[in-house]
Every structure is written in C-alpha cells, then in structure tokens.
Amino acid sequence: MKKIAALLFVVCQASVALCADKKIVFVAGKPSHGPGEHEYRAGCLLLQKCLNGVPGVQTVVCSNGWPADASVFEGADAVVLSMDGGPSMAALQDDHLAQLGKVMEKGAGLACIHYAVEPTKEKGEPEFVRWMGGAFEVDWSVNPTWVANFEKLPEHPVARGLKPFQIRDEWYFHMRFAPDMKGVTPILSAIAPKSTMDRHDGPHEGNPAVREAVAHGEPQTMAWAYERPDGGRGFGFTGAHYHKNWADDNFRKTMLNGLLWIAKVEIPPNGVESTVSEEDLKANLDDKARKK
C-alpha cells in the first residue's frame, strides 16, 4: 500500500507540475520597415521555437497587432511586446494599456524588444517604467546604429551562460530608468563611441544630456532586468532592429534568459541553449516591398 501511495503521490506531483506550466504571451506588431528589419512576427516565432524545448513553459504568439480577444492574456506569467513604438504603438491604443495593467497586477512579467521599449511620454512611459524599470524617452534617449562591445557581464540569472560579445545593431541607449535605478540591473552595457553622436539634435537623434554622457564615457545600458516592488519582473532589450542578429548565440541567449526570468522560470546554469539555422532565420518573414 505504501508503494502505491508513493506512486500516486509522484503522479499527482507530475500532474500539478504540468498544470503549473508558465505561460508566455508574445504580441508581434504589424509589418514595419524594410526586409530583414523589425521582423516582429518572425522574431517572436523564432524565440518561441527556441523555447519549445524548455520544460514547464508554454508559449503563445499573437501576430500582426494586438489580439482581438483579450482572453489570450488569461493566466499569462509574462507578456512580450515586439512592435512599433511611438504614438501609434498598438499597446497604447483603445484599452490595451489597461489590459496590460490587469495582467501586471496579477504579477506577470513584461518584456519589450527594440522599438517596443518606446511608448510616449504622455501615455505609457509611467506604466512601462513601473512595470519594466525603464523606457525610451523622446528628446532624452537616442537610437543610433553602432557596434556595441559587451565586455563585462553581471552576476545575475539573466547573464547565465553569456560570454562577452560585440554586435552591430540599432542599439537604443540613455533610457529613462526608475528613480536611482532602484530594482534595475543592467545586463548588457557598453561605452557608446563618439560616432553615435554624429547627428543633429532631434527627438531620437541627440540632445545635450546624452552628448555629455557619451563625452564622459558613461556606460550605456541596452538590456536590463527589473524587480518590481510588487514582486513582478521586467526585461528591456533595445536591440533586434536586424532580424539576422538572432543568429548570434549570445544575443539570442540574452533574450531567452530574460524571458524565462520574467516568467519566474529557473534559468539553466549555462542559460537557454538553442540553435538557429539559415532556414530558421528565413522562416515567417513578412512580405515587404523592397526599398529602392
């Protein structure tokens, strides 16, 4: 009888574990930019494929804009936004920000990729800073294309298995973070070269504050982890303008580790291991007219 009881206990525990799978919901925006750039749908589906082998994780990808049925967020442990930012950002339309708020109130994590880190100062920025620890702020943050050299990595679960690397991307920096960086841990930081300031001042191009920071050689944060006072988590990742960058193992692992972390899934000692082929990169690309 004891053996039967023990066996039943194991079966019950396995059932509970299965029911307790962490749910990660990706929201991929509509087509944007040229071929190979801002490939929101393809990028989310690629990340989903990389997470398919992670035990205890289930993923859902909503393509081409905000999901018409908000019930997709029910039971979500993390929401990932990959979409155009600014005033037309899908997350800022209608009651979408309120929908996100309800999910965050239940302790879910929030991750934003590239352009999605940019709400507007008037709407979304206070929420994003509260939920994710930081956001791109017009006339404060900048979006140059440059080769960031990530030489030093922090002692943090999201950095597990990462090695120093460098990669060219449209790396946003000089973000607007939570006051005194409380709860924020920089994951990918680098010294921005002076060439990033070879542009006139503008809403995304430059401003006196960022020029001073670059001149002084202040490290700039391009990916960060955030622990909210309410126990929820956030992860910001400003790269991924170029879809091909997902082929880089460290670039991709940073994102995958971050997604597990905000969903409160234990990250393996060597981080999330995955492989991406040329075929994987070409899969699910948006049908875009090539720019002349």
N, C-alpha and C positions, 0 to 999 in steps of 0.2 A: 504493500500500500504506500509505503514511504517513497518507493521508486516512482510509482505512478503519480503521486502528488508532486514530486520533484519535476517530473517530465511535464506535467500540466503547468507548473509554475514557469518553466522555460518557455513553453508555447505561448502562455499568456504574456510573458515579458516581450517575446518577439512580436506579438500582435500589437502590443502597446507601442513598441518602437516603430512599427510600420505605420501606425496611425499618427505617430508624432513626427512624421517627416516634415522638414522645414520647407515652406513654400516660398519661392522667389518669383515675383511677377515682373517681367520686362515690359516696358512700354516703348515701342520703337516708333519714331515720328515718320511723317510722310517724306518722300524723296526730296533731297536738297543737295545743292552744289553739283559739281561735275562728277563724272565716273571715277570711282575709287575714293571719293571724298564724302564724308558724312553718310556713310553706308549704314544707316541706323538699323534697318531690318536685318541685313546680312551680318552685321556685327553682333546683334543680340542673339541671332540664331547660332552663330559660331560659338559664342560664350555658352549658350545653352547646351550645345553638343559637348563642349569641354567639361561641363558639369554633370553630364549624364551618368558618368561612372562614379560619382561621389555618393557614397551610401547616405541615406537619410535626407536626401534633397530631391524635391520635385520642382520643376520649373514650368512657367507659362510665358509665352511670348505673344504680346498683342501688337500686331503690325499696322503700319500706316495710320498712326494717330491714336488719339485717346479711345479706349474701349467704350463702345456704346452701352455695354452692360457693366455697371459698377460692381456687380456681384463677383467679378473676377478677383477683386481685392479681398474678398472674404477669406479669413484665415491666413492672409499673407504675413509672412515673417520678415519679408523685405520687398521693397519696390525699387526697381532700377529704371531710371529715365535716360533715354538716348534720343534726343530730338533737338530741333532748332530752339534756341532761346530767344530772348527779347520779348517785345510786346505781343507778338503773335504766338508765343510759346503755348503749346497745347495744354500744358499743366496749369496755365493761368486763365484759360477760357471758361466761360459758364461757371459751374460749381465745382470744377475739377480740383481746385486748391483745397476746397472744403472736403472733397472726397479723400484727398491725400491726408488731410488733417485727422480724419476719423481713423485712418489706418495707423498713423503715427501715435495717436492717443492710446492705441492698444499695444504699443511697444514695438511696432515694426521698425526695421531699419530703412534708411533711404540712401541710395547711391545715385549720383548723376555723372554722366560721361560727356566730356567735351562741352559742346555748345549748351547742353542741358544744365550746366552749372550757372548759366546766366538768366535769372528771372529779370524783373525790372525793380528798380529801387523803390518805386511806388507800390508795386504789388509783387509779392513772392519773396523778395530778399529777406525781410524779417523772419518769414517762415523757414526759408532754406537755411539761414544761419542758425536758427533754433533747432532744426531737425538734422542738419548735416554739418554744422560747425563753420561753414564758410560758403561764399558765393562770389561770382564775378560781378563787380560793380562798375557800371559805365562811368567814365571820367576818373576812375581810380585804378582799375585793372587794365591789363593790356593783352593782346593776342598775336604776338609776332611768331613767325616760323623760324626755328633755330634748332641746333643740335644741343640738347641738354645732356650733361655728363653727370650721372648719378653715382658719385664715388663713395659716398657714405650712406649706410642704411641703418635704421634704428633697431633697437631691441623691442620688437612688437610682433604679435602674431601675424599681422598682415605682411610682414617682411620675411617670414619663414621661407627658406629656400631661395631667396633672391640673391643675386650676385651683382656687383657693380656693373653698370652698362651705360651706354650712351645711344641716343637715337634722335633723329630729326623728326620734328612734328610741329604743329601749330600749338605750342605749349602756352597756355594762358598762365599769367602769374600776377603777383601783387594783389592777391584776393582780399576780399573783406571778410575777416575771420571773427569768431566770437570774441568778446572783450577779453584782453590779456591772454588770448589763445587758450583759455581755460577749457580743458577737456579735449583739446586738439593735439594730435600727434602727427607731425609731418612724416610722410612715408617716402616720397620722392622729392628731394630738394637739390637744387643746383645753383651755381653762380651764373646769372644771366650775363652774357657778353655785352659789351657796349654797343655792338652792332644791332642789338634788339631795339635800341633807341634811335635808329637811323630813320625815323619817321616824324612827321609833324605832329604836334599835339592834336588829339581828337578823342572822341568818346571811347574808342578801343585802341587807339594808336599810341598815345603817350600823354603825360601830364607831369607837372613839376615834381610831385611826390614820388612817382615811380622813377623818374630820371635821377633824382637824388639817391634813391635806394640802390639803383644799379651802379651809379658812380662810386658809391661806398662799398660795393661788392657784397651787399647783403644777400645771404642765401634766400632763394625764392622757392616756395612750396608749390609743386604741381600735382601732388596726390596726398591726401591726408585722411586720417581716421579720427572719428569724433565720438566721444562717450557723452551722451546727453544726461542731464541731471535726473531725468525720469527713467533712466535705465536703457533707453533705446540707443541705437548707434547710427552713425552716418559715415559715408565714404565719398569723397570727391576725387575725380580723376579728370584732369584737364586735357589730356592727350586724346588721340584717336581721330584726329582730323583725317588722317590717311589710313584707309582700311588695311593696307598691306602691313602696317605695323603690328597687327595682331599675330603675325608670323614670328615675331621676336619672343622667345621664351620668357624672358624676364618681364617684358612689357605686359604680356598676357597673364603671367602668373600674378603680377601685382593686382590686376583687376579681379581675377578669380579668387585670390585670397581675400580681397576686400569684400567680395560678395558673400563669401561664407561667413566672414566676421560679422557683418551687419545682420545676418540671419541667425547669428549665435550658434554656428556650427563649428565644431573643433577643427582647426586647420592642421593638416598633417605636418610632421616635423620638417619635411622638405617642401612644404607648400603643395598647392594643387598641381599635380603632374598632368600634362596634356601634350598632344602633338597636333600640329596643323599642317596640312598638305596644300599644295597649289590648288588642288581641286576644292578643298575646303574654303580657301580664300575666294575662289570664283563663284562659289555657290550662293544663290539667293541675292545676287547684286540687283539693285534697282535698274530698271530700263531707263537710262537717261540719254538725252540727246547730247552728243559730244560738242563741247565748246570749241569754236574756231579760234 
